[in-house]
Amino acid sequence: MMFPLLAIAIFGLISTSVSQPTYNSHACLGSSNITASNQFQSNLSSLLDSLSSRSSTNSFYQDSSNGIYSLYLCRGDVPQTTCQTCVANASQQIIQNCQFNQSAIIWYDECILRYSTDDFFGVVQTYPRVLMWNVQNTTSPDEPNVGALALIYNLVDSVPYTGTMFGANESAGNNGSQPRYGLVQCSRDLNSSACSSCLAQLTDASNQCCRGKVGWRILAPSCNLRYEEYKFYQQPSTPVGPTPSVPDSGNEGTDEDSKDDPADRPTMSNVALMLGSNSVTLPKPLAPPHHAGRFMIMSDQSSTKELGTGSQSSEQSSTTVPR
């Protein structure tokens, strides 16, 4: 009797070692009129099954089949087992919620998965967008959190030119105050200039939504930002999986017209100057050259969730969806 009990105990340890991914939000997009067919659902399920099977060895993968394009991207610091679990969950949930839509995207803390009947590979897309912030303010809620700004700008300035387009870092607080932690990531179907453009737009959005907040995140299809006063990421792991070259298809984020000018991006010298002056403001990031469209904002109050280790804080979020 000892062997079965031992086997059960070992199995239980293995089963609980891979935690379930943390769901954030999803968006079902596009008309459902032409896709409400068994054939579309079958093609979509087959593509997502194939995509999900890659997550055991790849932290990023993109594929297309029967006129449907899809990719997943795991956060650059998570173990491969966590990546695999997240992609499997995302594939199931996006089918359940959006199987009749032409396009959809789902965000977890650990991964993102999306599909569309339009070829979006290499295209900068910052909508739909999810904004989440800690309801607690800094000691000066009407003033920008310059420490967070400096940390995020430093990452935004360097991450687009790394192989994984992922970066996480921390900075010490002033006079022994609370340390700061930041993370930025771009989808690896983008080139460096497209990644820079995407992150610049989200950084600008953070100044509008999250001024003076002690923690916030912005999730978009092509990139994401996060800032907290607790360490929410792990030591970045060595990335695995192919990083396909971005085709020269003339799409936004791939052709010469969509490349941003480095002179238009805020630099650390701008940040340093701002920190020492009350009169200097950072330049506003430019919109991508081909950006167009009207959007409406839908907001909701999310439930209380655990942040960090043993602490609870309520977060508020709003999702921007195309109209």
C-alpha positions as a printed Julia matrix, in Angstrom:
323×3 Matrix{Float64}:
   0.0    0.0     0.0
   2.93   2.32    0.44
   3.71   2.55   -3.28
   0.26   3.8    -4.39
   0.22   6.38   -1.63
   3.7    7.56   -2.57
   2.73   7.77   -6.24
  -0.36   9.84   -5.39
   1.7   12.19   -3.24
   4.28  12.7    -5.99
   1.56  13.26   -8.59
  -0.06  15.83   -6.33
   3.2   17.74   -5.99
   3.7   17.75   -9.76
   0.14  18.85  -10.42
   0.33  21.81   -8.06
   3.81  22.89   -9.18
   2.38  24.5   -12.34
  -0.06  27.17  -11.21
  -3.0   28.26  -13.3
  -2.47  31.43  -15.37
  -3.96  34.71  -14.22
  -6.67  35.96  -16.6
  -6.85  39.71  -17.25
  -9.22  40.44  -20.12
 -10.29  39.54  -23.64
 -11.87  41.27  -26.64
 -14.01  39.71  -29.38
 -13.76  41.88  -32.49
 -15.1   42.03  -36.01
 -18.43  41.04  -37.47
 -19.7   37.58  -36.64
 -22.04  37.4   -39.66
 -19.66  35.75  -42.13
 -17.84  33.62  -39.59
 -20.83  31.95  -37.94
 -20.2   28.69  -39.74
 -19.05  25.26  -38.75
 -16.21  25.46  -41.26
 -14.75  28.62  -39.71
 -15.01  27.18  -36.22
 -13.32  23.97  -37.35
 -10.49  25.87  -39.08
 -10.0   28.1   -36.05
  -9.92  25.18  -33.62
  -7.39  23.32  -35.78
  -5.12  26.37  -36.01
  -5.22  27.06  -32.28
  -4.62  23.4   -31.47
  -1.56  23.45  -33.72
  -0.39  26.71  -32.18
  -0.89  25.43  -28.64
   1.16  22.31  -29.37
   4.17  24.55  -30.05
   4.11  26.07  -26.58
   5.88  23.11  -25.0
   9.12  24.24  -26.65
   8.51  27.8   -27.94
   7.81  30.96  -25.97
   6.54  32.68  -29.13
   4.98  31.32  -32.28
   2.94  32.61  -35.2
   1.11  30.65  -37.88
  -1.7   30.94  -40.43
  -4.07  28.51  -42.09
  -7.23  28.77  -44.22
  -7.18  32.56  -44.11
  -6.84  32.81  -40.3
  -3.74  34.31  -38.68
  -2.78  33.64  -35.09
   0.08  33.96  -32.62
   0.88  33.63  -28.96
   3.56  35.31  -26.87
   4.55  34.25  -23.37
   6.01  36.74  -20.92
   9.77  36.7   -21.19
  10.43  35.62  -17.6
   8.04  32.69  -17.17
   9.16  29.02  -17.28
   8.24  26.98  -20.34
   5.78  24.85  -18.36
   3.94  28.01  -17.3
   3.96  29.22  -20.89
   2.46  25.95  -22.09
  -0.28  26.01  -19.46
  -1.15  29.62  -20.25
  -1.38  29.09  -24.02
  -3.53  25.99  -23.54
  -5.93  27.93  -21.31
  -5.96  30.91  -23.66
  -6.77  28.7   -26.66
  -9.75  27.16  -24.86
 -11.11  30.42  -23.5
 -10.84  32.39  -26.73
 -12.78  29.65  -28.55
 -15.48  29.63  -25.88
 -15.86  33.42  -25.85
 -15.19  34.52  -29.42
 -15.63  31.57  -31.79
 -18.01  33.49  -34.09
 -15.84  36.62  -34.37
 -13.41  37.46  -37.16
 -10.8   38.63  -34.67
 -10.11  38.18  -30.97
  -7.42  38.63  -28.36
  -7.01  37.37  -24.8
  -4.57  38.59  -22.15
  -3.2   36.69  -19.17
  -0.42  37.78  -16.84
   1.75  35.05  -18.33
   0.82  35.14  -22.04
  -1.21  36.71  -24.81
  -2.98  34.93  -27.67
  -4.78  36.42  -30.67
  -6.22  35.52  -34.06
  -7.74  37.39  -37.01
  -8.92  36.88  -40.57
  -6.7   39.87  -41.45
  -2.94  39.45  -41.69
  -1.69  41.42  -38.67
   1.84  39.98  -38.56
   4.34  42.84  -38.25
   1.61  45.47  -37.86
   1.61  47.84  -34.86
  -1.75  47.62  -33.08
  -2.37  49.42  -29.78
  -6.15  48.87  -29.72
  -8.08  47.3   -28.15
  -6.34  48.39  -24.99
  -6.71  47.35  -21.35
  -5.79  49.83  -18.61
  -5.39  48.62  -15.04
  -4.21  50.61  -12.06
  -3.9   50.37   -8.3
  -6.5   52.56   -6.59
  -3.89  53.74   -4.11
  -2.07  56.96   -4.93
   1.44  58.12   -4.21
   1.88  60.86   -1.6
   1.35  63.43   -4.4
  -1.48  62.0    -6.54
  -1.67  65.08   -8.78
   2.01  64.92   -9.65
   3.6   62.44  -12.08
   5.48  59.57  -10.5
   8.86  60.61  -11.88
  10.56  57.5   -10.47
   8.18  55.25  -12.41
   8.56  57.42  -15.48
  12.34  57.2   -15.43
  12.3   53.42  -14.95
   9.79  52.8   -17.75
  11.51  55.19  -20.19
  14.81  53.45  -19.58
  13.24  50.1   -20.5
  11.33  51.55  -23.46
  14.56  53.01  -24.78
  16.43  49.68  -24.75
  13.98  46.78  -25.1
  13.12  47.25  -28.82
  16.74  46.53  -29.69
  17.03  43.27  -27.74
  16.52  39.85  -29.3
  13.42  39.03  -27.25
  11.93  42.53  -27.08
  11.4   41.93  -23.37
  12.88  43.66  -20.36
  12.29  43.91  -16.61
  14.22  45.97  -14.12
  14.08  47.65  -10.73
  15.27  50.94   -9.32
  15.92  51.96   -5.74
  13.62  54.49   -4.15
  14.89  57.82   -2.87
  16.2   57.89    0.71
  15.52  54.21    1.25
  11.9   54.38    0.07
   9.99  51.6    -1.66
  11.87  50.07   -4.63
  10.24  50.29   -8.05
   9.77  47.53  -10.62
   8.98  47.8   -14.3
   8.4   45.48  -17.25
   7.89  46.11  -20.96
   7.43  43.69  -23.85
   6.67  43.76  -27.56
   5.26  41.01  -29.72
   8.15  39.39  -31.57
   6.51  39.62  -34.98
   7.41  43.35  -34.91
  10.68  44.97  -35.94
  12.59  47.29  -33.59
  11.14  50.55  -34.89
   7.59  49.19  -34.72
   8.2   48.04  -31.15
   9.48  51.52  -30.23
   6.41  53.13  -31.76
   4.06  50.82  -29.86
   5.76  51.37  -26.5
   5.85  55.14  -27.03
   2.07  55.2   -27.49
   1.45  53.19  -24.33
   3.88  55.34  -22.35
   1.91  58.39  -23.42
  -1.31  56.66  -22.37
   0.18  55.92  -18.93
   0.58  59.66  -18.35
  -3.14  60.07  -19.0
  -4.54  57.17  -16.98
  -2.09  56.43  -14.22
  -0.62  59.71  -13.01
   0.44  59.35   -9.39
  -0.63  55.7    -9.06
   1.56  53.28   -7.11
   1.0   50.55   -9.68
  -0.45  50.2   -13.17
  -0.32  48.23  -16.42
  -1.39  48.78  -20.03
  -2.07  45.81  -22.3
  -2.34  46.12  -26.08
  -2.18  43.59  -28.93
   1.38  44.51  -29.96
   3.03  45.51  -26.67
   2.49  46.05  -22.95
   3.87  47.99  -19.97
   3.69  47.36  -16.24
   4.92  49.22  -13.14
   4.57  48.17   -9.5
   6.09  48.78   -6.08
   6.52  45.04   -5.53
   8.45  42.49   -7.58
   5.92  40.77   -9.83
   8.27  39.13  -12.34
  10.83  36.35  -12.18
  14.43  36.37  -13.33
  14.08  36.45  -17.14
  14.66  33.02  -18.66
  16.53  32.25  -21.85
  13.99  32.63  -24.67
  13.15  29.7   -26.89
  11.35  29.51  -30.19
  11.87  31.0   -33.62
  11.9   34.74  -34.17
  10.71  34.98  -37.76
  11.95  37.83  -39.89
   9.3   40.46  -40.51
   8.22  40.36  -44.16
   8.41  43.52  -46.22
   4.68  43.56  -46.9
   4.04  47.28  -46.68
   2.06  46.87  -43.47
   2.33  49.34  -40.65
   5.39  48.62  -38.58
   7.21  46.91  -41.45
   7.76  49.45  -44.2
   9.99  52.52  -44.14
   7.09  54.96  -43.67
   6.12  53.37  -40.38
   9.59  53.5   -38.84
   9.85  56.06  -36.07
  12.59  58.63  -35.96
  14.8   58.08  -32.87
  14.85  61.86  -32.45
  11.1   61.75  -31.76
  11.48  59.29  -28.87
  12.12  60.59  -25.32
  15.64  59.79  -24.15
  17.04  59.33  -20.67
  18.64  62.75  -20.91
  15.12  64.21  -21.24
  14.03  62.28  -18.17
  17.04  63.37  -16.15
  16.41  67.0   -17.12
  12.78  66.71  -16.13
  13.66  65.25  -12.73
  15.69  68.33  -11.93
  13.22  70.89  -13.2
   9.58  71.78  -12.71
   9.31  73.5   -16.08
  10.59  70.87  -18.49
   8.14  68.4   -20.03
   8.85  65.31  -22.05
   8.03  65.33  -25.78
   4.76  63.66  -26.64
   5.24  60.38  -28.55
   3.98  60.49  -32.12
   1.18  58.28  -33.39
   2.18  55.68  -35.98
   2.07  57.04  -39.54
  -0.91  54.93  -40.66
  -2.92  54.97  -37.42
  -6.62  55.59  -38.05
  -9.99  54.66  -36.62
 -12.53  55.7   -34.0
 -12.85  54.03  -30.66
 -15.16  53.99  -27.7
 -14.13  53.27  -24.12
 -15.95  50.76  -21.95
 -15.02  50.8   -18.25
 -15.73  48.43  -15.4
 -14.62  47.91  -11.83
 -12.72  44.67  -11.4
 -12.9   42.56   -8.29
 -10.3   42.72   -5.55
  -7.28  40.6    -6.37
  -4.03  39.69   -4.7
  -1.01  41.81   -5.56
   2.46  40.81   -4.48
   2.86  38.49   -1.53
  -0.01  38.38    0.92
  -1.3   41.87    0.17
  -4.61  42.79   -1.41
  -5.49  45.83   -3.43
  -8.36  46.73   -5.69
  -7.58  47.5    -9.32
  -9.72  49.44  -11.76
  -9.62  48.71  -15.47
 -11.01  50.07  -18.69
 -11.01  48.43  -22.09
 -10.9   50.34  -25.36
 -12.56  48.57  -28.26
 -13.07  49.55  -31.93
 -16.42  50.91  -32.87
